[in-house]
Amino acid sequence: MAVTATTSSTSGTSTTSTAQKTATLNYDNFLQLLIAQMKNQDPTDPVDASEQMSQLASFSQVEQTIQTNTKLDTLLSSSSLTQASSYIGKYMTSADGSVAGTVASVKVYSDGIIATTSDGKSILVQAGITLADQAPTTTTTTSS
């Protein structure tokens, strides 16, 4: 059983990971600025605490959303691998009917799955493909 997981350069996971690092950096920077502002504020004209808490809540919400997206990306990748492994050995016909054959291997990319048939042809797994346990049998009729 040959299942290969490949991520392309436009992988959602790497984008989410980068966004998470950036958001964490911004969150940490915000806390440092908040502390510096509180230490150096004018005692006769203090900064509105409700505005600061509102900003802190917004940053927390963004950070939680990024973490949720990371977990969803992991879940989708796992689901794609499970789905891809079930195609091995099955007879698949492409959505347009131009390519058909028994699936020998599959590659999972961040934006989809490509099945490779035993004769080396590639099929993009998408809506409209036909999947069967075995190749259809052809019967020939002879006239007597």
N, CA, C and O atoms as a MOPAC input file, in Angstrom:
PM7 MOZYME 1SCF
protein

 N      0.85400 1    -1.17500 1     0.00000 1
 C      0.00000 1     0.00000 1     0.00000 1
 C      0.89600 1     1.23400 1     0.00000 1
 O      1.66800 1     1.44700 1     0.93500 1
 N      0.79200 1     2.03900 1    -1.04600 1
 C      1.64900 1     3.21800 1    -1.15400 1
 C      0.82300 1     4.47800 1    -1.00700 1
 O      0.11400 1     4.87300 1    -1.93200 1
 N      0.90900 1     5.09500 1     0.12400 1
 C      0.22200 1     6.36500 1     0.37600 1
 C      1.29400 1     7.38800 1     0.70600 1
 O      2.10400 1     7.18200 1     1.61000 1
 N      1.29500 1     8.48300 1    -0.02400 1
 C      2.29500 1     9.52300 1     0.19200 1
 C      1.60100 1    10.81600 1     0.55600 1
 O      0.67400 1    11.24600 1    -0.13100 1
 N      2.04200 1    11.43000 1     1.62300 1
 C      1.50600 1    12.74000 1     1.99500 1
 C      2.52400 1    13.78700 1     1.57700 1
 O      3.68900 1    13.72900 1     1.97300 1
 N      2.08000 1    14.73400 1     0.78200 1
 C      2.96000 1    15.79200 1     0.30000 1
 C      2.28900 1    17.12700 1     0.55200 1
 O      1.08500 1    17.27600 1     0.34200 1
 N      3.06100 1    18.08500 1     0.99600 1
 C      2.50800 1    19.43100 1     1.15100 1
 C      3.18100 1    20.33200 1     0.13100 1
 O      4.39300 1    20.27500 1    -0.07300 1
 N      2.37700 1    21.15500 1    -0.49700 1
 C      2.92800 1    22.07400 1    -1.48000 1
 C      3.39000 1    23.35300 1    -0.79600 1
 O      3.16800 1    23.54400 1     0.40000 1
 N      4.02800 1    24.22000 1    -1.55800 1
 C      4.56100 1    25.44800 1    -0.96600 1
 C      3.46500 1    26.38800 1    -0.49800 1
 O      3.72100 1    27.28900 1     0.30100 1
 N      2.24700 1    26.19000 1    -0.98500 1
 C      1.13300 1    27.02700 1    -0.54900 1
 C      0.30100 1    26.29700 1     0.48700 1
 O     -0.91500 1    26.47300 1     0.56200 1
 N      0.95300 1    25.49300 1     1.26800 1
 C      0.27100 1    24.68600 1     2.27600 1
 C     -0.45400 1    25.55300 1     3.29000 1
 O      0.09400 1    26.53100 1     3.80000 1
 N     -1.68900 1    25.18100 1     3.57100 1
 C     -2.45900 1    25.90700 1     4.57800 1
 C     -1.85400 1    25.77300 1     5.95400 1
 O     -1.94900 1    26.68900 1     6.77100 1
 N     -1.22800 1    24.62900 1     6.22000 1
 C     -0.63400 1    24.40800 1     7.53400 1
 C      0.51100 1    25.36600 1     7.78200 1
 O      0.60200 1    25.95000 1     8.86200 1
 N      1.39500 1    25.54300 1     6.79800 1
 C      2.52100 1    26.44600 1     7.01200 1
 C      2.05200 1    27.88600 1     7.12000 1
 O      2.63700 1    28.68000 1     7.85700 1
 N      1.00000 1    28.22500 1     6.38900 1
 C      0.44700 1    29.57100 1     6.47900 1
 C     -0.14400 1    29.80000 1     7.86400 1
 O      0.05600 1    30.85200 1     8.47200 1
 N     -0.87600 1    28.80200 1     8.35400 1
 C     -1.47600 1    28.91400 1     9.68100 1
 C     -0.40100 1    28.97400 1    10.74800 1
 O     -0.51300 1    29.74200 1    11.70400 1
 N      0.64100 1    28.16800 1    10.59200 1
 C      1.72700 1    28.15300 1    11.56100 1
 C      2.42100 1    29.51100 1    11.61800 1
 O      2.72600 1    30.00900 1    12.70100 1
 N      2.66900 1    30.10700 1    10.46000 1
 C      3.28400 1    31.42800 1    10.39400 1
 C      2.36800 1    32.46900 1    11.02000 1
 O      2.82200 1    33.33800 1    11.76400 1
 N      1.08100 1    32.37900 1    10.71700 1
 C      0.11400 1    33.31600 1    11.28800 1
 C      0.05600 1    33.17700 1    12.79400 1
 O     -0.08400 1    34.16800 1    13.51000 1
 N      0.16500 1    31.94000 1    13.28100 1
 C      0.13100 1    31.71300 1    14.71700 1
 C      1.34200 1    32.34600 1    15.39200 1
 O      1.21100 1    32.96200 1    16.45000 1
 N      2.51500 1    32.19900 1    14.79100 1
 C      3.72400 1    32.80100 1    15.36400 1
 C      3.61500 1    34.32000 1    15.36000 1
 O      3.98800 1    34.97800 1    16.33200 1
 N      3.10400 1    34.87100 1    14.26900 1
 C      2.95100 1    36.31300 1    14.16900 1
 C      1.95000 1    36.83000 1    15.19300 1
 O      2.18600 1    37.85000 1    15.84200 1
 N      0.83300 1    36.12200 1    15.33500 1
 C     -0.18100 1    36.55100 1    16.29800 1
 C      0.34600 1    36.45600 1    17.72400 1
 O      0.07600 1    37.33500 1    18.54200 1
 N      1.08900 1    35.41100 1    18.02700 1
 C      1.65900 1    35.27500 1    19.35800 1
 C      2.64500 1    36.39100 1    19.62700 1
 O      2.66400 1    36.96200 1    20.71700 1
 N      3.46100 1    36.70400 1    18.64100 1
 C      4.40900 1    37.80500 1    18.78400 1
 C      3.64400 1    39.10200 1    19.03300 1
 O      4.01400 1    39.86500 1    19.92600 1
 N      2.60800 1    39.36400 1    18.28300 1
 C      1.82000 1    40.57300 1    18.46400 1
 C      1.11600 1    40.57400 1    19.81800 1
 O      0.99200 1    41.62200 1    20.45100 1
 N      0.66000 1    39.42400 1    20.25900 1
 C      0.00100 1    39.31000 1    21.55300 1
 C      0.98600 1    39.63000 1    22.68000 1
 O      0.66600 1    40.38300 1    23.60000 1
 N      2.17700 1    39.05500 1    22.59900 1
 C      3.21500 1    39.33900 1    23.60200 1
 C      3.61000 1    40.81900 1    23.58000 1
 O      3.77300 1    41.44400 1    24.62900 1
 N      3.76100 1    41.36400 1    22.38200 1
 C      4.10000 1    42.78100 1    22.25600 1
 C      3.00300 1    43.66000 1    22.84800 1
 O      3.28700 1    44.67500 1    23.48400 1
 N      1.75100 1    43.26700 1    22.63500 1
 C      0.64600 1    44.04000 1    23.17800 1
 C      0.70700 1    44.06300 1    24.70300 1
 O      0.51100 1    45.10600 1    25.32600 1
 N      0.98000 1    42.90600 1    25.29200 1
 C      1.06200 1    42.85700 1    26.75700 1
 C      2.20800 1    43.72200 1    27.27900 1
 O      2.06000 1    44.39800 1    28.29800 1
 N      3.34700 1    43.70300 1    26.58900 1
 C      4.47600 1    44.54400 1    27.00300 1
 C      4.11800 1    46.02500 1    26.89700 1
 O      4.44200 1    46.81400 1    27.78500 1
 N      3.44800 1    46.39800 1    25.80600 1
 C      3.02800 1    47.79200 1    25.64700 1
 C      2.00700 1    48.19000 1    26.71100 1
 O      2.04100 1    49.30300 1    27.23500 1
 N      1.10200 1    47.26900 1    27.02000 1
 C      0.08800 1    47.54200 1    28.03700 1
 C      0.74100 1    47.80400 1    29.38900 1
 O      0.37100 1    48.74700 1    30.08700 1
 N      1.70500 1    46.97700 1    29.75600 1
 C      2.40900 1    47.15100 1    31.03200 1
 C      3.19900 1    48.45300 1    31.03800 1
 O      3.17300 1    49.19200 1    32.02300 1
 N      3.90400 1    48.73800 1    29.93900 1
 C      4.67800 1    49.98700 1    29.85800 1
 C      3.75400 1    51.19800 1    29.94100 1
 O      4.08100 1    52.19300 1    30.58700 1
 N      2.60000 1    51.10600 1    29.28500 1
 C      1.64500 1    52.21200 1    29.31200 1
 C      1.11100 1    52.42800 1    30.72700 1
 O      0.96100 1    53.56600 1    31.17300 1
 N      0.82700 1    51.33600 1    31.42600 1
 C      0.30700 1    51.46400 1    32.78700 1
 C      1.35800 1    52.04500 1    33.73800 1
 O      1.03200 1    52.83300 1    34.62600 1
 N      2.61500 1    51.65000 1    33.54500 1
 C      3.69300 1    52.16100 1    34.40000 1
 C      3.93600 1    53.64600 1    34.17200 1
 O      4.24500 1    54.38100 1    35.11000 1
 N      3.79800 1    54.08700 1    32.92800 1
 C      4.17400 1    55.45200 1    32.56200 1
 C      2.98700 1    56.38200 1    32.33500 1
 O      3.16400 1    57.49100 1    31.83100 1
 N      1.79600 1    55.95500 1    32.69300 1
 C      0.64000 1    56.82500 1    32.44300 1
 C      0.61100 1    58.01200 1    33.41100 1
 O      1.17700 1    57.96000 1    34.50300 1
 N     -0.03400 1    59.03600 1    32.99900 1
 C     -0.19800 1    60.25000 1    33.80500 1
 C     -1.23100 1    59.96300 1    34.89600 1
 O     -2.37900 1    59.65000 1    34.58100 1
 N     -0.84800 1    60.06400 1    36.16700 1
 C     -1.79500 1    59.75300 1    37.25200 1
 C     -3.01200 1    60.67000 1    37.27100 1
 O     -4.06400 1    60.28800 1    37.78400 1
 N     -2.88300 1    61.87300 1    36.72100 1
 C     -4.02600 1    62.79600 1    36.71700 1
 C     -4.98800 1    62.51300 1    35.56800 1
 O     -6.12800 1    62.97800 1    35.58300 1
 N     -4.52700 1    61.74200 1    34.55900 1
 C     -5.36100 1    61.41700 1    33.40500 1
 C     -5.10900 1    59.95900 1    33.00200 1
 O     -4.47700 1    59.71100 1    31.97500 1
 N     -5.58700 1    58.99900 1    33.78300 1
 C     -5.30500 1    57.58000 1    33.49000 1
 C     -6.00900 1    57.10300 1    32.21500 1
 O     -7.03800 1    57.64100 1    31.80700 1
 N     -5.42500 1    56.09300 1    31.61700 1
 C     -5.99200 1    55.49700 1    30.40400 1
 C     -7.22200 1    54.68000 1    30.79700 1
 O     -7.25500 1    54.06400 1    31.86300 1
 N     -8.21800 1    54.68400 1    29.93500 1
 C     -9.46000 1    53.96500 1    30.19200 1
 C     -9.19400 1    52.45500 1    30.22200 1
 O     -8.76400 1    51.88300 1    29.22100 1
 N     -9.44400 1    51.81700 1    31.35100 1
 C     -9.17400 1    50.39000 1    31.53400 1
 C    -10.08300 1    49.52100 1    30.67000 1
 O     -9.66300 1    48.46300 1    30.20200 1
 N    -11.32300 1    49.95700 1    30.45400 1
 C    -12.24200 1    49.14500 1    29.64800 1
 C    -11.76200 1    49.05600 1    28.19800 1
 O    -11.95000 1    48.02700 1    27.55000 1
 N    -11.15300 1    50.11200 1    27.68900 1
 C    -10.61100 1    50.08200 1    26.32400 1
 C     -9.44100 1    49.11100 1    26.23500 1
 O     -9.31200 1    48.37500 1    25.25600 1
 N     -8.58900 1    49.10800 1    27.25800 1
 C     -7.45900 1    48.17900 1    27.27400 1
 C     -7.94900 1    46.73600 1    27.34600 1
 O     -7.40600 1    45.87000 1    26.66000 1
 N     -8.94700 1    46.46900 1    28.15000 1
 C     -9.46900 1    45.10300 1    28.26500 1
 C    -10.14800 1    44.66600 1    26.96700 1
 O    -10.08300 1    43.49500 1    26.59300 1
 N    -10.78700 1    45.59400 1    26.29400 1
 C    -11.41000 1    45.29200 1    25.00800 1
 C    -10.35700 1    44.89000 1    23.97900 1
 O    -10.55100 1    43.93600 1    23.22400 1
 N     -9.24800 1    45.61500 1    23.95100 1
 C     -8.15900 1    45.28000 1    23.03200 1
 C     -7.55100 1    43.92600 1    23.38600 1
 O     -7.25600 1    43.12800 1    22.49600 1
 N     -7.36200 1    43.66600 1    24.66700 1
 C     -6.81000 1    42.39300 1    25.12100 1
 C     -7.73200 1    41.23200 1    24.72300 1
 O     -7.26300 1    40.17900 1    24.29100 1
 N     -9.02300 1    41.43400 1    24.87200 1
 C     -9.99000 1    40.39700 1    24.48800 1
 C     -9.94200 1    40.13000 1    22.98600 1
 O    -10.05100 1    38.98200 1    22.55600 1
 N     -9.78000 1    41.18000 1    22.19100 1
 C     -9.68500 1    41.01300 1    20.73300 1
 C     -8.45200 1    40.20300 1    20.36400 1
 O     -8.53600 1    39.30400 1    19.52600 1
 N     -7.32300 1    40.50000 1    20.96600 1
 C     -6.10000 1    39.74800 1    20.69300 1
 C     -6.25600 1    38.28800 1    21.11800 1
 O     -5.79600 1    37.38700 1    20.41500 1
 N     -6.89200 1    38.05100 1    22.24400 1
 C     -7.11100 1    36.67900 1    22.71200 1
 C     -7.99300 1    35.91000 1    21.74000 1
 O     -7.74400 1    34.73600 1    21.46700 1
 N     -9.01700 1    36.56400 1    21.22100 1
 C     -9.92400 1    35.91800 1    20.28200 1
 C     -9.19800 1    35.54300 1    18.98900 1
 O     -9.41300 1    34.45500 1    18.45400 1
 N     -8.35500 1    36.41800 1    18.49300 1
 C     -7.58400 1    36.13000 1    17.27400 1
 C     -6.65500 1    34.94900 1    17.51200 1
 O     -6.54800 1    34.06300 1    16.66300 1
 N     -5.98900 1    34.92800 1    18.64500 1
 C     -5.07200 1    33.82900 1    18.95900 1
 C     -5.82500 1    32.50300 1    19.04500 1
 O     -5.34100 1    31.49100 1    18.53800 1
 N     -6.99200 1    32.49100 1    19.67200 1
 C     -7.78000 1    31.26600 1    19.77800 1
 C     -8.26900 1    30.80400 1    18.41100 1
 O     -8.29900 1    29.60300 1    18.14600 1
 N     -8.64900 1    31.72400 1    17.54500 1
 C     -9.09300 1    31.38100 1    16.20000 1
 C     -7.96100 1    30.73900 1    15.40500 1
 O     -8.18400 1    29.76700 1    14.68300 1
 N     -6.76900 1    31.26500 1    15.52900 1
 C     -5.61600 1    30.69400 1    14.82800 1
 C     -5.32300 1    29.29400 1    15.33800 1
 O     -5.02000 1    28.40300 1    14.54400 1
 N     -5.40600 1    29.08000 1    16.64100 1
 C     -5.18200 1    27.74100 1    17.20000 1
 C     -6.24800 1    26.76000 1    16.71700 1
 O     -5.94300 1    25.60200 1    16.43200 1
 N     -7.48500 1    27.21400 1    16.62600 1
 C     -8.56700 1    26.36500 1    16.12500 1
 C     -8.31200 1    25.99100 1    14.67200 1
 O     -8.50200 1    24.83700 1    14.28900 1
 N     -7.88400 1    26.95000 1    13.86000 1
 C     -7.58100 1    26.66900 1    12.45400 1
 C     -6.45700 1    25.65600 1    12.31400 1
 O     -6.50800 1    24.79400 1    11.43600 1
 N     -5.45100 1    25.74500 1    13.16000 1
 C     -4.34100 1    24.79300 1    13.12800 1
 C     -4.84000 1    23.38600 1    13.42000 1
 O     -4.45000 1    22.43000 1    12.75100 1
 N     -5.69800 1    23.26500 1    14.41400 1
 C     -6.23800 1    21.95100 1    14.76000 1
 C     -7.13100 1    21.41400 1    13.65700 1
 O     -7.10500 1    20.21500 1    13.37600 1
 N     -7.91400 1    22.26600 1    13.02900 1
 C     -8.76000 1    21.83300 1    11.91300 1
 C     -7.91200 1    21.38300 1    10.71900 1
 O     -8.25500 1    20.40000 1    10.06200 1
 N     -6.81700 1    22.08200 1    10.42800 1
 C     -5.91600 1    21.67300 1     9.34500 1
 C     -5.34400 1    20.28800 1     9.60100 1
 O     -5.24800 1    19.47200 1     8.68400 1
 N     -4.96300 1    20.02100 1    10.84700 1
 C     -4.43000 1    18.71000 1    11.22100 1
 C     -5.49800 1    17.63600 1    11.04600 1
 O     -5.21600 1    16.55600 1    10.52800 1
 N     -6.70800 1    17.92800 1    11.47000 1
 C     -7.80700 1    16.98400 1    11.34300 1
 C     -8.11500 1    16.69000 1     9.87100 1
 O     -8.33600 1    15.53500 1     9.50700 1
 N     -8.13000 1    17.71200 1     9.03200 1
 C     -8.39300 1    17.52300 1     7.60600 1
 C     -7.29200 1    16.70900 1     6.93700 1
 O     -7.58000 1    15.87400 1     6.08000 1
 N     -6.04000 1    16.93900 1     7.31200 1
 C     -4.92700 1    16.16900 1     6.75500 1
 C     -5.06300 1    14.69500 1     7.12300 1
 O     -4.86200 1    13.81500 1     6.28600 1
 N     -5.39900 1    14.44100 1     8.36000 1
 C     -5.58500 1    13.07000 1     8.82600 1
 C     -6.73300 1    12.39900 1     8.08600 1
 O     -6.62900 1    11.23400 1     7.70200 1
 N     -7.80700 1    13.11400 1     7.88900 1
 C     -8.96300 1    12.59000 1     7.16700 1
 C     -8.60300 1    12.28600 1     5.71700 1
 O     -9.02700 1    11.26500 1     5.17700 1
 N     -7.82900 1    13.15900 1     5.08500 1
 C     -7.40700 1    12.95300 1     3.69800 1
 C     -6.54600 1    11.70800 1     3.56800 1
 O     -6.70000 1    10.95000 1     2.61000 1
 N     -5.64100 1    11.48300 1     4.51600 1
 C     -4.79700 1    10.28900 1     4.47800 1
 C     -5.63600 1     9.01700 1     4.61600 1
 O     -5.40300 1     8.03500 1     3.91100 1
 N     -6.60500 1     9.04100 1     5.52200 1
 C     -7.47400 1     7.88500 1     5.70500 1
 C     -8.27700 1     7.61700 1     4.44000 1
 O     -8.40200 1     6.47300 1     4.00300 1
 N     -8.81500 1     8.67500 1     3.86300 1
 C     -9.59600 1     8.55200 1     2.63500 1
 C     -8.71400 1     8.04100 1     1.50100 1
 O     -9.12900 1     7.16600 1     0.74100 1
 N     -7.51000 1     8.57300 1     1.38200 1
 C     -6.60900 1     8.20700 1     0.29300 1
 C     -6.22900 1     6.73400 1     0.36000 1
 O     -6.17400 1     6.06100 1    -0.66900 1
 N     -5.97100 1     6.23500 1     1.54600 1
 C     -5.55800 1     4.83400 1     1.67100 1
 C     -6.66400 1     3.87700 1     1.24700 1
 O     -6.38200 1     2.75300 1     0.83400 1
 N     -7.91100 1     4.30400 1     1.34300 1
 C     -9.02400 1     3.43600 1     0.94400 1
 C     -9.13600 1     3.30300 1    -0.57600 1
 O     -9.84100 1     2.41200 1    -1.05200 1
 N     -8.47100 1     4.15200 1    -1.34700 1
 C     -8.53200 1     4.08800 1    -2.80700 1
 C     -7.58900 1     3.03400 1    -3.39600 1
 O     -7.79100 1     2.59400 1    -4.52700 1
 N     -6.56900 1     2.62700 1    -2.64800 1
 C     -5.58200 1     1.67900 1    -3.15600 1
 C     -6.27000 1     0.36400 1    -3.53900 1
 O     -7.02400 1    -0.20900 1    -2.75200 1
 N     -5.99700 1    -0.10000 1    -4.75900 1
 C     -6.55900 1    -1.36400 1    -5.24100 1
 C     -7.94300 1    -1.24300 1    -5.85200 1
 O     -8.46300 1    -2.22000 1    -6.39200 1
 N     -8.54700 1    -0.07100 1    -5.78000 1
 C     -9.88600 1     0.13800 1    -6.35200 1
 C     -9.75600 1     0.56900 1    -7.81100 1
 O     -8.72100 1     1.09000 1    -8.22700 1
 N    -10.80400 1     0.34900 1    -8.56700 1
 C    -10.84400 1     0.78300 1    -9.96600 1
 C    -11.48900 1     2.16100 1    -9.98900 1
 O    -12.61200 1     2.33300 1    -9.51500 1
 N    -10.78000 1     3.14600 1   -10.54200 1
 C    -11.26000 1     4.52800 1   -10.53400 1
 C    -11.32400 1     5.06600 1   -11.95900 1
 O    -10.44800 1     4.80100 1   -12.78200 1
 N    -12.37000 1     5.81900 1   -12.22600 1
 C    -12.52100 1     6.51600 1   -13.50200 1
 C    -12.60700 1     8.00100 1   -13.20300 1
 O    -13.33700 1     8.41400 1   -12.30300 1
 N    -11.86100 1     8.81000 1   -13.95600 1
 C    -11.84700 1    10.25800 1   -13.72700 1
 C    -13.22700 1    10.85100 1   -13.97700 1
 O    -14.08400 1    10.21800 1   -14.59400 1
 N    -13.43000 1    12.06200 1   -13.49600 1
 C    -14.72700 1    12.73300 1   -13.61300 1
 C    -15.15600 1    12.90000 1   -15.06900 1
 O    -16.34200 1    12.80300 1   -15.38300 1
 N    -14.19300 1    13.15200 1   -15.95800 1
 C    -14.53600 1    13.33300 1   -17.38000 1
 C    -14.48300 1    12.02700 1   -18.16500 1
 O    -14.78200 1    12.01200 1   -19.35900 1
 N    -14.10300 1    10.92500 1   -17.50600 1
 C    -14.08500 1     9.61900 1   -18.15100 1
 C    -12.87300 1     9.35600 1   -19.03300 1
 O    -12.80400 1     8.31600 1   -19.68700 1
 N    -11.92800 1    10.27000 1   -19.06300 1
 C    -10.78200 1    10.11600 1   -19.96300 1
 C     -9.69600 1     9.19300 1   -19.41900 1
 O     -8.91700 1     8.63900 1   -20.19400 1
 N     -9.63000 1     9.02000 1   -18.10300 1
 C     -8.61100 1     8.17200 1   -17.49300 1
 C     -9.29700 1     7.17900 1   -16.56500 1
 O    -10.18400 1     7.53900 1   -15.79100 1
 N     -8.86900 1     5.92000 1   -16.65800 1
 C     -9.42800 1     4.88700 1   -15.78400 1
 C     -8.36000 1     3.84400 1   -15.51200 1
 O     -7.45700 1     3.63600 1   -16.32100 1
 N     -8.47200 1     3.19800 1   -14.37600 1
 C     -7.53800 1     2.13100 1   -14.04700 1
 C     -7.57000 1     1.81100 1   -12.57100 1
 O     -8.23900 1     2.47800 1   -11.78200 1
 N     -6.82900 1     0.77000 1   -12.21400 1
 C     -6.72600 1     0.35200 1   -10.82000 1
 C     -5.70600 1     1.23900 1   -10.12800 1
 O     -4.59900 1     1.43400 1   -10.62900 1
 N     -6.08000 1     1.77400 1    -8.97900 1
 C     -5.23100 1     2.71500 1    -8.25200 1
 C     -4.07600 1     1.96100 1    -7.60000 1
 O     -4.28900 1     1.04400 1    -6.80700 1
 N     -2.84800 1     2.35800 1    -7.94500 1
 C     -1.64900 1     1.74500 1    -7.38200 1
 C     -1.11000 1     2.57000 1    -6.21500 1
 O     -0.59300 1     2.01500 1    -5.24600 1
 N     -1.23100 1     3.90500 1    -6.30800 1
 C     -0.74800 1     4.77300 1    -5.24500 1
 C     -1.52700 1     6.07300 1    -5.25800 1
 O     -2.18300 1     6.41400 1    -6.24200 1
 N     -1.44500 1     6.79000 1    -4.15500 1
 C     -2.09800 1     8.09800 1    -4.05300 1
 C     -1.13600 1     9.07600 1    -3.39900 1
 O     -0.30700 1     8.69600 1    -2.57200 1
 N     -1.25800 1    10.33300 1    -3.78200 1
 C     -0.49900 1    11.40300 1    -3.14500 1
 C     -1.49900 1    12.40200 1    -2.58700 1
 O     -2.44600 1    12.80000 1    -3.26500 1
 N     -1.27300 1    12.79800 1    -1.34500 1
 C     -2.15400 1    13.75700 1    -0.68400 1
 C     -1.43300 1    15.09400 1    -0.66000 1
 O     -0.36500 1    15.22300 1    -0.06200 1
 N     -2.01500 1    16.07800 1    -1.30700 1
 C     -1.48400 1    17.44000 1    -1.30500 1
 C     -2.36900 1    18.29300 1    -0.41900 1
 O     -3.44700 1    17.85900 1    -0.01200 1
 N     -1.93100 1    19.48200 1    -0.12300 1
 C     -2.72800 1    20.35800 1     0.73200 1
 C     -4.04200 1    20.76100 1     0.08200 1
 O     -4.98800 1    21.13400 1     0.77600 1
 N     -4.11100 1    20.69000 1    -1.23900 1
 C     -5.33200 1    21.10400 1    -1.92900 1
 C     -6.04200 1    19.95800 1    -2.64000 1
 O     -6.92000 1    20.20500 1    -3.46700 1
 N     -5.68500 1    18.70500 1    -2.33800 1
 C     -6.40000 1    17.59000 1    -2.94800 1
 C     -5.59800 1    16.30800 1    -2.97600 1
 O     -4.48900 1    16.22900 1    -2.44700 1
 N     -6.19200 1    15.30100 1    -3.61100 1
 C     -5.58500 1    13.97000 1    -3.70800 1
 C     -5.44500 1    13.60400 1    -5.17600 1
 O     -6.35900 1    13.82700 1    -5.97000 1
 N     -4.29100 1    13.03900 1    -5.53500 1
 C     -4.07300 1    12.54900 1    -6.89700 1
 C     -3.79400 1    11.05700 1    -6.80900 1
 O     -2.88000 1    10.62300 1    -6.10900 1
 N     -4.59200 1    10.28000 1    -7.52900 1
 C     -4.42000 1     8.83000 1    -7.58100 1
 C     -3.63500 1     8.48500 1    -8.83400 1
 O     -3.86900 1     9.05500 1    -9.90000 1
 N     -2.69700 1     7.54300 1    -8.70100 1
 C     -1.92800 1     7.07400 1    -9.84900 1
 C     -2.33500 1     5.63800 1   -10.11700 1
 O     -2.31200 1     4.79700 1    -9.21900 1
 N     -2.70700 1     5.36300 1   -11.36000 1
 C     -3.15800 1     4.02300 1   -11.71700 1
 C     -1.95800 1     3.10500 1   -11.91700 1
 O     -0.81500 1     3.56000 1   -11.97200 1
 N     -2.23100 1     1.81600 1   -12.02500 1
 C     -1.15300 1     0.83800 1   -12.20400 1
 C     -0.41400 1     1.03300 1   -13.52200 1
 O      0.72700 1     0.59000 1   -13.65300 1
 N     -1.04000 1     1.69000 1   -14.50500 1
 C     -0.34200 1     1.96100 1   -15.76200 1
 C      0.26500 1     3.36800 1   -15.80400 1
 O      0.65200 1     3.83800 1   -16.87400 1
 N      0.35200 1     4.04300 1   -14.65500 1
 C      1.06200 1     5.31600 1   -14.55100 1
 C      0.26300 1     6.57100 1   -14.83800 1
 O      0.83100 1     7.66300 1   -14.83500 1
 N     -1.01700 1     6.45900 1   -15.08200 1
 C     -1.84100 1     7.64100 1   -15.35400 1
 C     -2.32300 1     8.24400 1   -14.04100 1
 O     -2.49600 1     7.53800 1   -13.04700 1
 N     -2.53900 1     9.55600 1   -14.04600 1
 C     -2.96800 1    10.26500 1   -12.84100 1
 C     -4.43100 1    10.67000 1   -12.93400 1
 O     -4.92100 1    11.07100 1   -13.99000 1
 N     -5.11500 1    10.55400 1   -11.79600 1
 C     -6.51700 1    10.95300 1   -11.70200 1
 C     -6.65600 1    11.88300 1   -10.50000 1
 O     -6.27300 1    11.53100 1    -9.38500 1
 N     -7.20500 1    13.06700 1   -10.73700 1
 C     -7.50100 1    13.99600 1    -9.65200 1
 C     -8.76900 1    13.52500 1    -8.96200 1
 O     -9.81500 1    13.40400 1    -9.59900 1
 N     -8.68200 1    13.25900 1    -7.66700 1
 C     -9.84600 1    12.80500 1    -6.91000 1
 C    -10.70600 1    14.03000 1    -6.62600 1
 O    -10.31100 1    14.92800 1    -5.88300 1
 N    -11.88500 1    14.04600 1    -7.22900 1
 C    -12.79500 1    15.18100 1    -7.11700 1
 C    -14.21800 1    14.68300 1    -7.30000 1
 O    -14.43900 1    13.49600 1    -7.54000 1
 N    -15.16100 1    15.56700 1    -7.19100 1
 C    -16.55200 1    15.18900 1    -7.40600 1
 C    -16.71700 1    14.67800 1    -8.82600 1
 O    -16.18900 1    15.26700 1    -9.76900 1
 N    -17.44400 1    13.58800 1    -8.97800 1
 C    -17.70700 1    13.04100 1   -10.30500 1
 C    -16.88000 1    11.81900 1   -10.66300 1
 O    -17.13500 1    11.19400 1   -11.69200 1
 N    -15.88700 1    11.45500 1    -9.83800 1
 C    -15.11800 1    10.25100 1   -10.14400 1
 C    -16.00000 1     9.02600 1    -9.90500 1
 O    -16.96500 1     9.07400 1    -9.14200 1
 N    -15.64900 1     7.93500 1   -10.57100 1
 C    -16.35400 1     6.68000 1   -10.35300 1
 C    -15.37600 1     5.72200 1    -9.69900 1
 O    -14.24200 1     5.57300 1   -10.15200 1
 N    -15.81800 1     5.07300 1    -8.63400 1
 C    -14.95300 1     4.18100 1    -7.87500 1
 C    -15.65200 1     2.83500 1    -7.76300 1
 O    -16.82500 1     2.76300 1    -7.39600 1
 N    -14.91400 1     1.75200 1    -8.08500 1
 C    -15.47900 1     0.40500 1    -8.00400 1
 C    -14.44900 1    -0.52800 1    -7.39400 1
 O    -13.25000 1    -0.24900 1    -7.42500 1
 N    -14.92000 1    -1.64100 1    -6.83800 1
 C    -14.00300 1    -2.61600 1    -6.24100 1
 C    -13.11600 1    -3.27300 1    -7.29100 1
 O    -11.97600 1    -3.64000 1    -7.00300 1
 N    -13.63500 1    -3.42100 1    -8.50600 1
 C    -12.84700 1    -4.03900 1    -9.56600 1
 C    -13.23500 1    -3.43400 1   -10.90600 1
 O    -14.26000 1    -2.76400 1   -11.03400 1
 N    -12.39100 1    -3.68700 1   -11.90300 1
 C    -12.64300 1    -3.16300 1   -13.23900 1
 C    -13.92600 1    -3.78600 1   -13.79500 1
 O    -14.21800 1    -4.95400 1   -13.53700 1
 N    -14.67200 1    -3.01300 1   -14.54300 1
 C    -15.89500 1    -3.57200 1   -15.10900 1
 C    -15.53500 1    -4.66100 1   -16.11400 1
 O    -14.55600 1    -4.55500 1   -16.85400 1
 N    -16.34000 1    -5.69400 1   -16.11900 1
 C    -16.09400 1    -6.77500 1   -17.07900 1
 C    -16.81400 1    -6.45200 1   -18.37100 1
 O    -17.93700 1    -5.94800 1   -18.37300 1
 N    -16.15400 1    -6.74900 1   -19.45000 1
 C    -16.76800 1    -6.50900 1   -20.76300 1
 C    -17.15500 1    -7.84900 1   -21.33600 1
 O    -16.37900 1    -8.80500 1   -21.30800 1
 N    -18.33800 1    -7.90500 1   -21.84700 1
 C    -18.80800 1    -9.13600 1   -22.46800 1
 C    -18.94200 1    -8.90000 1   -23.95200 1
 O    -19.38300 1    -7.83800 1   -24.39200 1
 N    -18.56800 1    -9.87200 1   -24.69700 1
 C    -18.72100 1    -9.77700 1   -26.15400 1
 C    -19.82000 1   -10.71500 1   -26.58500 1
 O    -19.90400 1   -11.85600 1   -26.13100 1
 N    -20.61900 1   -10.24100 1   -27.42300 1
 C    -21.72100 1   -11.06600 1   -27.93000 1
 C    -21.39300 1   -11.48200 1   -29.33900 1
 O    -20.87400 1   -10.69800 1   -30.13400 1
 N    -21.69300 1   -12.68800 1   -29.62800 1
 C    -21.47500 1   -13.16700 1   -30.99100 1
 C    -22.81500 1   -13.51400 1   -31.58700 1
 O    -23.67000 1   -14.10800 1   -30.92900 1
 N    -22.98600 1   -13.15300 1   -32.79400 1
 C    -24.27500 1   -13.45600 1   -33.44900 1
 C    -24.15900 1   -14.79600 1   -34.15000 1
 O    -23.13100 1   -15.11600 1   -34.74700 1
 N    -25.23600 1   -15.58000 1   -34.06900 1
 C    -25.20900 1   -16.91000 1   -34.68500 1
 C    -25.93300 1   -16.95000 1   -35.97100 1
 O    -25.99800 1   -18.00000 1   -36.61000 1

